[in-house]
C-alpha cells in the first residue's frame, strides 16, 4: 500500500525520482546542495499535481490521459534543461598541437563563430592556432571540450583553458579579450603579441574592438600618474605609450627580454620597475632615459653589467636584488649620484666591493647574503643612514662600526653575533637597532643600552625572529 501511494502513477514515479536525486545532491554538501533543494521542491510539486489531477478528473480515462501528457511534458522539460546545461563549445585544436592557441573575441569585421547545433558549437582553430572573431565571449557557453584535427578523441584532460586573457590598449579606452588553450610547454607570447598588434591597429583606426576598459592601467599616487602593467604576460607594448604623461612605469612579472622601445618614448620617466622579467642581459641602452631616478632589475637573472653608466646623472636608486650575484658588478660604481642600493637576496660573501665610488650611498640593503664580517670597507659608508644586513653570517660588530657616523637605522638580526664593540657608542644618531640575543649575555645587552641611550633597541630571540621572517614573507 505504501509503495502504491509512493509510486502508483507515472507522475508519482517522476516525483519520487526527482526527490531522490535532490536528496543525493544535498548529501554531497557541494555546490550541488542548492540544486538539491530546488529538485526537492519540484518533486513535492509533482506529488501535489498528481493529487490535484486525481481529485479533479471526472473519470479514469481523463486521469490516465492527463498523467501521460504531464509525464511526457515533464520528461521533455527535463531533457531540454539537461541538454542546455550540457551546452558547450567543441574546440578542435590544430594537428600535432603543443604550446598555446586561443580565440580573440569582439574584433569588428572578423567572421562570427559557427552557430551551435544541438547544444554543441564546433570551433575549428586555424593551423597557426589563433582565431579572431567578432563574436563576444558572453554570447557563447562557458563550457569547453577539446578535440584534435588529427584525432576525434577528446583531449580535454590535457588542455589548460584560461578564459580571462586581457590586454589593455592603454593609450585608448579599448581592450582585447581572449581565451587561451595550452598543452605541454606553454608560451603565451604569440597570443599576447597578436593582441598587442590589434591594439596598435585600434589606436591607428584600422580595427575596432567591442570591449572597453573598465580599469585604467594609468593610476595615480602622491607623485603623479604612473603606468601599472604588473603580471600581464606581456613581451611587447602597444604603440603610442610615449604620449602618456607618467613619471613611473611598473612592468613587473611579464615576459620582457629587453626594455620595450615604447618606454624610451616616455618623456620625463623617473622610475622604471622591470623586476621578475627574463632579461638576463643588462640593457646598455638604459642611459637613453635621461630623467631616470630609480630602476629595478630585481629577479631578472642579470649578473653582469658590461656598460658605462656615468652619464646617468639623475639615477639615485638601483635595485639588483634576488639575482644570485656572487660578485658585485663594478659598473654600478660609475653611476655618479647613487644614494640607494639594494643587493639583498644574493650570494655575496663579503663587502670588499665597496670603495670610494660608493661614498654617496645613504641606503644599503645587503640582507639575505652570506657575508661573514664587517671589514674595513665600512670607511666608505660614512653617509649611510640605513643599513639592512640581517640574515647573513656575521659574528661580531667590530670597532670600525664607528665609520658609519651618520647611521640612523641598523638591522643586523639573524646573524650569530657574540661580540659588540664599545665603539658603537660613537653612533649618536642611531635611532633604531635590531639584533639577535641568542649569543649575547645580559651584561652585553646592558652595555649596549648604556652605549646607545637614545636608540630603540630590539632584541630578538630565535622564535621572535622566525615570526618576523614569516611576516615579511606574507607582506
C-alpha positions in Angstrom: 0.0 0.0 0.0 2.8 2.4 0.9 4.7 1.7 -2.3 1.5 2.2 -4.3 1.0 5.6 -2.8 4.6 6.5 -3.4 4.9 5.1 -7.0 1.3 4.4 -8.0 1.3 6.6 -11.2 3.7 7.9 -13.8 3.7 11.4 -12.1 4.4 9.8 -8.8 7.4 7.9 -10.3 8.7 11.2 -11.7 8.2 12.9 -8.3 10.0 10.1 -6.5 13.0 10.0 -8.9 13.3 13.8 -8.7 13.1 13.8 -4.9 15.7 11.0 -4.7 18.1 12.9 -7.0 17.6 16.0 -4.9 18.4 14.2 -1.7 21.6 12.8 -3.2 22.6 16.3 -4.3 22.0 17.7 -0.8 24.0 14.9 0.8 27.1 15.7 -1.3 27.4 19.0 0.6 29.0 20.5 -2.5 27.8 23.2 -5.0 25.0 20.8 -5.9 23.4 21.5 -2.5 21.2 24.3 -3.7 20.3 22.3 -6.8 19.2 19.5 -4.5 16.9 21.9 -2.6 15.4 23.0 -5.9 14.8 19.4 -7.0 13.1 18.6 -3.7 10.7 21.4 -4.3 10.0 20.2 -7.8 9.4 16.6 -6.5 6.9 17.9 -3.9 5.2 20.0 -6.6 4.8 16.9 -8.8 3.1 15.0 -5.9 0.7 17.9 -5.5 -0.1 18.0 -9.2 -0.8 14.2 -9.2 -3.1 14.6 -6.2 -4.9 17.5 -7.8 -5.3 15.6 -11.1 -6.8 12.6 -9.3 -9.3 14.8 -7.5 -10.3 16.9 -10.5 -10.6 14.1 -13.1 -14.2 13.0 -13.7 -13.3 9.6 -14.9 -10.3 7.3 -15.1 -9.8 7.9 -18.9 -9.2 11.6 -18.4 -6.9 10.8 -15.4 -4.8 8.5 -17.4 -4.6 10.9 -20.4 -3.6 13.7 -18.0 -1.0 11.5 -16.4 0.5 10.6 -19.8 0.5 14.2 -21.1 2.0 15.7 -17.9 4.6 13.0 -17.6 5.8 13.3 -21.2 5.8 17.1 -20.8 7.9 16.8 -17.7 10.3 14.5 -19.4 10.7 16.9 -22.3 11.4 19.8 -19.9 14.0 17.7 -18.1 15.6 16.7 -21.3 15.8 20.3 -22.7 17.1 21.6 -19.3 19.8 18.9 -19.2 20.9 19.5 -22.7 21.1 23.2 -22.2 23.1 22.6 -19.1 25.4 20.5 -21.3 25.6 23.2 -24.0 29.3 23.6 -24.8 31.9 24.7 -27.3 33.8 21.9 -29.0 37.2 23.3 -29.8 39.1 21.5 -32.5 42.9 22.2 -31.9 45.4 22.2 -34.8 47.1 19.0 -35.8 50.0 17.9 -33.5 49.1 20.8 -31.2 51.6 21.6 -28.5 52.0 25.0 -26.8 49.4 27.8 -26.8 46.5 28.7 -29.0 43.5 30.9 -28.5 40.4 32.8 -29.6 40.4 36.6 -29.7 36.8 37.9 -29.3 34.9 41.1 -30.2 37.0 42.4 -33.1 34.7 44.2 -35.6 34.8 42.9 -39.2 36.0 39.4 -38.5 33.8 36.3 -39.0 31.4 35.2 -36.4 31.8 31.9 -34.7 29.8 29.0 -36.2 26.2 28.5 -34.9 25.5 25.9 -32.3 23.9 22.6 -33.4 22.0 20.6 -30.8 23.7 22.4 -27.9 27.2 21.9 -29.4 29.2 24.7 -31.1 32.1 23.3 -33.1 35.0 25.8 -33.4 38.0 24.8 -35.6 41.2 26.7 -34.8 43.4 27.6 -37.8 46.8 25.9 -38.3 48.6 28.9 -36.7 46.5 28.3 -33.6 44.8 31.6 -33.1 41.3 32.6 -34.3 40.0 36.1 -34.4 36.2 36.6 -34.3 33.7 39.4 -34.0 31.6 37.2 -31.6 31.7 38.2 -28.0 32.6 35.6 -25.5 29.4 36.5 -23.5 27.3 35.2 -26.4 28.7 31.6 -26.2 28.6 28.9 -23.5 31.2 29.0 -20.7 31.9 25.2 -21.1 34.5 23.9 -23.5 35.6 20.4 -24.7 38.5 19.7 -26.9 39.3 17.6 -29.8 42.2 17.5 -32.3 42.3 18.0 -36.0 44.1 14.6 -36.4 42.0 12.7 -33.9 38.3 12.7 -32.9 39.2 11.6 -29.4 38.5 14.1 -26.6 41.8 15.6 -25.3 40.2 17.8 -22.6 42.2 16.4 -19.6 45.5 17.5 -21.3 44.5 21.1 -22.2 44.6 24.1 -19.9 41.9 26.7 -20.6 42.3 30.3 -19.4 39.1 32.3 -20.2 40.4 35.6 -18.7 43.2 36.8 -21.1 43.1 40.5 -21.4 45.3 43.2 -23.0 44.6 46.8 -22.2 45.3 49.1 -25.2 46.4 51.7 -22.6 46.5 54.8 -24.9 42.8 54.4 -25.7 39.8 53.1 -23.8 39.7 49.7 -25.6 40.9 46.3 -24.5 41.3 42.9 -26.2 39.7 39.8 -24.7 40.7 36.3 -25.5 40.6 32.6 -24.4 43.9 30.7 -24.3 44.3 26.9 -24.7 47.6 25.4 -23.6 49.1 22.0 -23.8 52.6 20.8 -23.0 55.1 23.7 -22.8 53.2 26.9 -22.6 54.4 30.1 -24.3 51.9 32.9 -24.1 53.9 35.5 -26.1 52.4 34.7 -29.5 48.8 35.3 -28.4 49.7 38.4 -26.3 51.8 39.8 -29.1 48.9 39.4 -31.6 46.6 41.1 -29.1 49.1 44.0 -28.7 49.2 44.2 -32.5 45.4 44.5 -32.6 45.7 47.3 -30.0 48.1 49.1 -32.3 45.6 48.8 -35.2 42.8 50.1 -32.9 44.9 53.2 -31.9 45.6 53.9 -35.6 41.9 53.5 -36.5 42.4 50.3 -38.6 40.4 48.0 -36.2 37.6 48.2 -33.7 37.0 46.2 -30.5 33.7 45.8 -28.9 35.3 45.8 -25.4 36.1 48.9 -23.3 38.5 49.0 -20.4 36.7 49.3 -17.0 40.0 49.8 -15.1 42.7 52.0 -16.4 46.3 51.0 -16.5 47.2 54.6 -15.6 47.0 55.0 -11.8 47.8 57.9 -9.6 49.7 58.4 -6.3 51.1 61.4 -4.4 53.8 61.9 -7.0 51.6 61.8 -10.1 50.4 59.4 -12.7 52.1 56.1 -13.3 51.7 53.1 -15.6 50.7 49.8 -13.9 51.3 46.7 -16.1 52.2 44.1 -13.4 51.7 40.4 -14.2 50.1 40.8 -17.6 52.2 38.2 -19.5 53.4 40.9 -21.9 56.5 40.8 -24.1 55.7 43.9 -26.2 53.8 47.1 -25.5 51.2 48.9 -27.7 52.4 51.9 -29.8 51.6 55.3 -28.5 53.0 54.8 -25.0 55.2 57.8 -25.5 52.2 60.0 -25.5 51.5 59.2 -21.8 52.3 61.7 -19.1 53.6 59.3 -16.4 56.5 59.5 -14.1 56.8 55.8 -13.4 56.3 52.5 -15.3 55.8 49.3 -13.4 56.4 46.3 -15.7 56.9 43.7 -13.0 56.4 40.0 -13.7 56.0 39.9 -17.5 58.0 38.3 -20.4 60.2 41.3 -21.4 63.7 40.3 -22.6 64.7 43.9 -23.0 63.4 47.4 -22.3 60.4 47.9 -24.6 61.2 50.6 -27.2 58.0 52.4 -26.2 59.4 53.1 -22.7 62.1 55.3 -24.2 59.4 57.4 -25.8 58.0 58.5 -22.4 59.4 61.9 -21.7 60.5 62.6 -18.2 60.2 59.0 -17.0 61.8 58.9 -13.5 61.1 55.4 -12.2 61.2 52.1 -14.1 60.5 48.7 -12.5 61.4 45.7 -14.6 61.6 43.2 -11.8 60.8 39.5 -12.5 61.3 39.6 -16.2 63.6 37.3 -18.2 66.1 40.0 -19.1 69.3 38.0 -18.3 71.5 40.6 -20.1 71.8 44.2 -18.8 70.1 46.7 -21.2 73.0 49.0 -22.1 70.6 51.5 -23.7 69.4 52.5 -20.2 71.2 55.9 -20.4 68.7 56.9 -23.0 66.3 57.5 -20.2 67.9 60.9 -19.2 65.5 61.7 -16.4 65.6 58.3 -14.7 65.9 58.4 -10.9 65.2 54.8 -9.9 65.4 51.5 -11.7 64.7 47.9 -10.5 66.1 44.8 -12.2 65.3 42.5 -9.2 64.9 38.8 -10.0 65.7 39.1 -13.7 68.8 36.9 -14.0 71.2 39.9 -14.6 74.6 39.1 -13.0 76.9 41.3 -15.2 76.8 45.0 -16.3 79.2 45.5 -19.2 78.4 49.1 -20.0 79.3 52.5 -18.5 76.6 54.3 -16.6 78.4 57.5 -15.8 76.1 59.7 -17.9 73.1 58.8 -15.8 73.3 61.9 -13.6 69.8 61.6 -12.2 69.9 58.0 -11.3 69.9 57.6 -7.5 68.1 54.3 -6.8 69.4 51.0 -8.2 67.9 47.6 -7.4 69.7 44.3 -8.3 68.3 42.1 -5.7 67.3 38.4 -6.0 69.7 37.7 -8.9 72.1 35.1 -7.3 75.0 37.5 -7.5 78.3 36.1 -6.3 80.4 39.1 -7.4 79.4 42.8 -7.5 79.0 44.3 -11.0 81.7 47.0 -10.9 79.9 49.3 -13.5 77.4 50.2 -10.8 80.1 52.3 -9.3 80.0 54.5 -12.4 76.6 55.9 -11.5 77.6 59.4 -10.3 74.8 60.1 -7.9 73.9 56.7 -6.5 72.3 57.0 -3.0 70.2 53.9 -2.7 71.4 50.4 -3.5 69.6 47.1 -3.0 71.6 43.9 -3.2 69.6 41.7 -0.9 68.8 38.0 -1.6 72.0 37.3 -3.5 75.1 35.2 -2.7 77.7 37.9 -1.8 80.3 36.6 0.7 81.9 39.9 1.7 81.7 43.7 1.4 85.2 44.1 -0.2 83.5 45.5 -3.4 82.7 48.8 -1.5 85.2 51.6 -2.3 85.3 55.4 -2.6 83.0 55.4 -5.6 80.1 54.4 -3.4 80.7 57.1 -0.8 77.4 58.9 -1.6 75.3 55.9 -0.5 72.7 56.7 2.1 70.7 53.4 2.0 72.3 50.0 1.5 70.4 46.7 1.6 72.6 43.6 1.9 70.3 41.2 3.8 70.0 37.5 3.0 73.5 37.0 1.6 76.4 35.0 3.0 78.5 37.9 4.3 80.8 36.8 7.2 82.1 40.1 8.6 82.1 43.9 8.5 85.5 44.6 7.1 87.4 47.9 6.8 85.4 48.9 3.7 83.0 50.4 6.1 85.2 53.6 5.9 83.5 54.4 2.6 80.0 54.2 4.1 80.1 57.4 6.2 77.0 58.8 4.6 74.9 55.7 5.0 71.8 56.3 7.2 70.0 52.9 6.7 71.9 49.6 6.7 69.9 46.4 6.4 72.4 43.5 6.7 70.3 40.8 8.5 70.3 37.2 7.6 74.0 36.7 7.0 76.8 35.0 8.8 78.3 38.0 10.7 79.6 37.0 14.2 80.6 40.4 15.6 80.1 44.2 15.3 83.7 45.4 15.2 85.4 48.7 16.1 85.1 50.0 12.5 81.3 50.2 13.0 82.2 53.8 14.1 82.9 54.6 10.4 79.1 54.7 9.9 78.9 58.1 11.6 75.6 59.1 10.1 73.8 55.8 10.6 70.2 56.0 11.9 68.9 52.5 11.4 70.7 49.2 11.6 69.0 45.8 11.0 71.6 43.1 11.8 69.4 40.3 13.2 69.6 36.7 12.1 73.4 36.8 12.5 75.3 34.8 15.1 76.7 37.9 16.9 78.8 37.2 20.0 80.6 40.5 20.3 79.7 44.1 20.0 82.5 46.8 20.1 82.1 49.7 22.5 82.9 51.9 19.5 79.2 51.6 18.6 78.6 54.3 21.2 80.0 56.9 18.8 76.9 56.4 16.6 75.0 59.1 18.4 72.5 59.5 15.5 71.4 55.8 15.6 67.7 55.6 16.4 66.8 52.0 15.7 68.8 48.8 16.2 67.5 45.3 15.7 69.7 42.2 16.5 69.5 38.7 18.0 70.3 38.0 21.6 70.8 34.2 21.1 74.5 34.6 21.8 74.5 37.7 23.9 74.7 37.8 27.7 72.6 40.1 29.9 75.8 42.0 30.5 76.2 42.6 26.8 72.7 43.9 26.4 73.1 46.1 29.5 76.2 47.7 28.0 74.5 48.2 24.6 71.7 50.1 26.3 74.2 52.2 28.1 76.2 53.0 25.0 73.1 53.9 22.9 70.8 55.7 25.4 68.8 57.4 22.6 68.4 54.4 20.4 65.4 52.0 20.4 67.0 48.5 20.6 65.0 45.4 19.6 66.5 42.2 20.9 65.1 39.1 19.2 65.1 35.5 20.4 65.0 32.8 17.8 61.2 32.3 18.0 60.5 36.1 17.6 63.0 36.2 14.6 61.2 33.4 12.8 57.9 35.3 13.3 59.4 38.4 11.8 60.6 36.4 8.8 57.1 35.0 8.3 55.6 38.5 8.5 58.0 39.8 5.8 57.2 36.8 3.6 53.5 37.4 3.9 53.9 41.2 3.1 
